[in-house]
Amino acid sequence: MRLHEDKYITLHDLDEVLGNAPRCNPGTVELALWDAVGLVLADDVVAPFDTPIMPRAAYDGFAVRSSETPGTFKVVGSVLIGQVPSGVLGKGEAYYVTTGAYLPRGADVVVPEEDVTVNGDLITVSKAYPVGKNIDEPGSYARRGQVLASKGTVLTPYIMSALLEAGVFKARFYSRLKVSVISTGSELVRPNTPEEALREFMNGKVIESTGSLVKWFMGNYMPYLTVLRHVIVKDSYGEIMESVKGALVESNIVIITGGTGPSDIDYVHEVITSLRPRYYVRGVKMRPGRPSTVAVFDDCRVVFGVSGHPISALNALTLLIKPFVESMLGITSTIPIPRVYGKLAGSTEPGRGLWRQVRAKVELGDEGYVVKPIRITGSSFTSTLAEADALVNIPPWVNEAKEGLLVELILLKETTKVKR
Amino acid sequence: MRLHEDKYITLHDLDEVLGNAPRCNPGTVELALWDAVGLVLADDVVAPFDTPIMPRAAYDGFAVRSSETPGTFKVVGSVLIGQVPSGVLGKGEAYYVTTGAYLPRGADVVVPEEDVTVNGDLITVSKAYPVGKNIDEPGSYARRGQVLASKGTVLTPYIMSALLEAGVFKARFYSRLKVSVISTGSELVRPNTPEEALREFMNGKVIESTGSLVKWFMGNYMPYLTVLRHVIVKDSYGEIMESVKGALVESNIVIITGGTGPSDIDYVHEVITSLRPRYYVRGVKMRPGRPSTVAVFDDCRVVFGVSGHPISALNALTLLIKPFVESMLGITSTIPIPRVYGKLAGSTEPGRGLWRQVRAKVELGDEGYVVKPIRITGSSFTSTLAEADALVNIPPWVNEAKEGLLVELILLKETTKVKR
């Protein structure tokens, strides 16, 4: 990030870059909903029935005819949830029903269990109950033809529960986009043991963690992708070229971390330009993460280059890569990331027209989150990560973010109220 | 939830219940950090070194002696990040260094590449640079002995990056707590195909989804647990007893969904009481989810009973089970759930001294989230789940939640800005 990249790179506006995302159809597949949590609906999902399909009891109690209340009834049977009633309610008869059970034909009201007097197989109802009382009528949950979830919705377990209740069991989804992560850096190692890690560390090596962070973030918040592989390659044109070419054969998305050599030699730039992308952006107006790269090869093949620093990569993920991929798949609703809002308790540095992300401590006050920016000393982007509760996103149109400003945060941790 | 449980159950205060969580030590294990993301630190993690361990360049440039600036230097070598310098800087000499590289002995300043004039193997520095300029001194990232992450912290990739940079590669973690999920309900089915699901649905059966939701929630937000199994059993004392006894042999946490039979027969209650728990709560002051059950058998064996409705179960997960388990493991900092704050744009029903959760639509306004409660009609707890953006938590001390009140939400989805 201390590279003087501005000398070489035309910085692009983030919104402009996002507006140039291609629309990718990676193919669709029809799946049972329970096999598709995290995937993106490729069609609108429409209610196939009026649900409930028959009147259902909304209470444990007795199903009777409204016109016979008040009165005394003979209990001739029962219908529990999960059963389909076979009988028809005769005059002066009642069925015991549980919440969610379908009513026997002829019944038009449910008298709650606690409102009757039981005497052997007779019950007495002491007041009149109107038609439909304590009953969920057909169509009261969903109407046939009603759109229950739109194309572009990521299926969450919450939405799945609603669809199952409405009689939807399968749908068409986009196939998962395939991702390769390439961590570049001659200094990077992926040791097998902590002891090996210590030896490497003492020799000036760096234990790879940015690519792992990218994979974890995608696993949690971008479940419509699948990471095929994560490799580490040296800072060399040949190694990076070979790995990118290989990755593009079988991946829709390639994420390259790092890749800038000494004296600003930018191997990623050289590799990408020689592969002749359809659309190419080298440098986005954000800090950290300015050298972030986007190269579109076709509608379903995109290479992103991000900084090797975990914080910069996270910034690129939240501001650039996730929205870009959402646009590619036409995603309109997805699994939430912990994106919250709070008021600044201190000011931050001027912005110079960039999107920027500042680490902060966060406390919960009477008016919501209170956000205290952490001052960074030294060039370490990483060490304050253990201390920070959140990353604050400040947009380019806010030059000086002052105390009291409402800002957007990505929470990195949640502090519990555990007594120690 | 329409059960008139108040007749039978003494409702307990949520804070009181949470205060009775036992402290469980499930055993500890020393692991490499990269194998432990999501686990809970069993000890404080202390910096083993001053880091960086040697002075590092904070810029790409030339390492020289400050006392010789301004002046002309001969470039005698280079140190890249990932290398350990072997040479010593002689008088009038310079080394080329990249950001993050250790300095050769004798150098005390880095002159940025763009601030020198290069002439063959000579460079000219035109002004004086003070000692330490553009250098990260030893200990400037972390000081030896400094606590970097406390006992009770869930290891996130963010914290891992910081610890790796500080030379910490392994730590002691609590073993994962083992969980069994038991979904009870004679109406529940887990079909193999959508076609089978449709047949069962037409016969009044219910496709199990609450247990699946519990598993998904735990996988995303409680990674220090592992779900061993998820079974479905009928509403019968015998089946529930057998499955709970079996689960308690090998699990720390047992989650039972549903379990209330016709006429409020509470099989879960009967099973739990006959197993003689050390601490037992039947009913917590919250809505939905009042019949939530907590039974502590020993420090590391707890049974939770929750409603079979997905929304009630989610309420129990966020308000009761997650904080209870966090207290058991002494968790002080964890992976954030999308817990945000916003202002009510409409009022909700009076609270009657209960914690309650209301579904809502959420929009982003100039002052943060604007929260519009959804009115629920009918007894369906599920159908609005596809529509709702968030669940609003309203505490018992707020009787009437009025327009303008700041409330806590759990986001169920995130709406993207994709152009359609």
Interface residues (C-beta under 8 A of the other chain):
Chain A: R2 L3 H4 K7 G19 A32 L33 W34 V37 T51 I53 R56 A58 Y59 D60 S78 L80 I81 G82 Q83 V84 Y96 T98 T99 G100 A101 Y102 P112 E113 E114 D136 S140 Y141 A142 L148 A149 G152 T153 V154 T156 P157 Y158 I159 M160 S161 A162 L163 L164 E165 A166 G167 F169 K170 G185 S186 E187 L188 P191 T193 P194 A197 L198 F201 M202 N203 G204 K205 V206 I207 S209 T210 S212 L213 W216 F217 N220 P262 S263 D264 P310 L314 P323 E326 S327 G330 I331 T332 S333 T334 I335 P336 I337 P338 R339 V340 Y341 G342 D366 E367 G368 Y369 T377 G378 S379 S380 T382 S383 T384 L385 A386 E387 A388 L406 L411 L412 K413 E414 T415 T416 K417 V418 K419 R420
Chain B: R2 L3 H4 K7 G19 A32 L33 W34 V37 T51 I53 R56 A58 Y59 D60 S78 L80 I81 G82 Q83 V84 Y96 T98 T99 G100 A101 Y102 P112 E113 E114 D136 E137 S140 Y141 A142 L148 A149 G152 T153 V154 T156 P157 Y158 I159 M160 S161 A162 L163 L164 E165 A166 G167 F169 K170 G185 S186 E187 L188 P191 T193 P194 A197 L198 F201 M202 N203 G204 K205 V206 I207 S209 T210 S212 L213 W216 F217 N220 P262 S263 D264 P310 L314 P323 E326 S327 G330 I331 T332 S333 T334 I335 P336 I337 P338 R339 V340 Y341 D366 E367 G368 Y369 T377 G378 S379 S380 T382 S383 T384 L385 A386 E387 A388 L406 L411 L412 K413 E414 T415 T416 K417 V418 K419 R420
